[in-house]
Amino acid sequence: MRIIPAIDIIDGKCVRLTRGDYDTSKIYNIDPVEVAKEFEANGIQFLHLVDLDGAKSKRIVNHKVLEKIASETNLSIDFGGGLKSDDDLRIAFDSGAKQITGGSVAVQNPDIFKGWLKQFGADKIILGADCKERRIATNGWLKTSELDVLDFILEYQSEGIDSVICTDISKDGMLEGPSIELYREVISKSKVKLIASGGVASMQDLIDLKDIGCEGAILGKAIYEGKVTLKELSTLC
């Protein structure tokens, strides 16, 4: 299972939210590049980089942070947040993203998202399935749709999606453990490579996610709050 630390960006700084609430924003480092370099120095190979300003404003904003991390590390970066147009995607890939994650656009503009999938291929496009009480959420989790998360994933599986990042918003930033049962259901009823996100608080959580068949696990606050050390994570990389 791939270990994928997350860096969320607001105003160019590394922050974390609780349950997606922008009012809970806590700055952990003013220099995301420094954080990324520390990850790499401890054997981390992958990074989940989220442009929270972009998610809120519906356009890519912090691509310069992406560019700097990509140019100063060898991390394989998947980038999300505010990607709504072909131009946003071009900027993301030109700035060094190896993959992009599309969530809101896949709900609100499926034709655009499906076009990206055809143009760039399933190895470059990740479906972001962020949900609250199983309902897909959009726009930086500020809005909730009526789409069931499993139905949403299965629909895009039929369109060729291979990788899905699934976040249970109620768990995100709470350090109370991930949504094991939800992920187990998705894995058993689909063929996608599932990347779990939200709630990881311990090494045991990561072991549990690996045991149920997750292809990857994203964690953020657990690292920043010292619940899991980079040295411990290096044993799984």
Helices and strands as residue ranges (DSSP letters): E 2-10, E 13-18, E 21-29, H 32-41, E 46-51, H 52-57, H 63-72, E 76-80, H 86-94, E 99-102, H 104-108, H 110-120, E 125-132, E 135-138, E 143-148, H 149-157, E 163-168, H 180-189, E 193-197, H 203-212, E 216-219, H 221-224, H 230-234
